[in-house]
Amino acid sequence: MKLLLASSHGKLVERMGKELACAGIACEVRYRPPTDRHDPAYQELWVEHDKELHWAAALLAMHCDIGQN
């Protein structure tokens, strides 16, 4: 399992998880609570099969606006 994306923009992570799932790429979204009151909570998008990481990264690049994440 490989980490593809970590962001405090939860909707972005969830949307990309759905995009990957629709493309047949097994993935998992994990929620990470803040470590202290100054840190934001964030979500992580993990790709289950290492061999699919390249395709997942390509889909991420196609669907994300540069500088918007």
C-alpha positions as CSV (number, residue, x, y, z in Angstrom):
1,M,0.0,0.0,0.0
2,K,1.4,3.4,-1.0
3,L,0.4,6.9,0.0
4,L,-0.8,8.9,-3.0
5,L,-2.2,12.1,-1.5
6,A,-2.5,13.9,1.9
7,S,-4.5,17.1,2.2
8,S,-6.5,19.1,4.6
9,H,-9.0,19.5,1.8
10,G,-11.1,16.4,2.6
11,K,-13.5,16.8,-0.3
12,L,-10.6,16.7,-2.8
13,V,-9.3,13.5,-1.2
14,E,-12.7,11.9,-1.2
15,R,-13.4,12.9,-4.8
16,M,-10.1,11.5,-6.0
17,G,-10.8,8.2,-4.1
18,K,-14.1,8.0,-6.0
19,E,-12.3,8.7,-9.3
20,L,-9.8,5.9,-8.6
21,A,-12.5,3.5,-7.6
22,C,-14.4,4.2,-10.8
23,A,-11.2,3.5,-12.7
24,G,-10.9,0.1,-11.0
25,I,-8.0,1.1,-8.7
26,A,-8.3,-0.2,-5.2
27,C,-7.8,2.6,-2.7
28,E,-8.5,3.7,0.9
29,V,-9.2,7.1,2.4
30,R,-8.0,7.6,5.9
31,Y,-8.8,10.4,8.3
32,R,-6.0,11.8,10.4
33,P,-7.0,14.0,13.3
34,P,-4.9,17.0,14.4
35,T,-2.0,16.2,16.6
36,D,-2.5,19.4,18.6
37,R,-4.8,22.4,18.5
38,H,-2.6,24.3,15.9
39,D,-2.5,21.5,13.3
40,P,-5.4,20.9,10.9
41,A,-7.0,17.5,10.4
42,Y,-6.3,15.9,7.1
43,Q,-7.1,12.9,5.0
44,E,-4.9,10.5,3.1
45,L,-5.5,8.6,0.0
46,W,-3.7,5.2,-0.2
47,V,-3.4,3.0,-3.2
48,E,-3.7,-0.6,-2.2
49,H,-1.6,-2.3,-4.9
50,D,1.8,-0.8,-5.5
51,K,1.7,-1.7,-9.2
52,E,-1.3,0.7,-9.7
53,L,0.4,3.7,-8.1
54,H,1.6,5.0,-11.5
55,W,-1.9,4.9,-13.0
56,A,-3.3,6.5,-9.8
57,A,-0.8,9.3,-10.0
58,A,-1.7,9.9,-13.6
59,L,-5.4,10.2,-12.8
60,L,-4.6,12.5,-9.9
61,A,-2.7,14.8,-12.2
62,M,-5.5,14.8,-14.7
63,H,-8.2,15.6,-12.2
64,C,-6.4,18.1,-9.9
65,D,-5.9,21.8,-10.8
66,I,-2.2,22.7,-10.2
67,G,-2.0,24.8,-7.1
68,Q,-5.5,24.1,-5.9
69,N,-4.7,21.3,-3.5
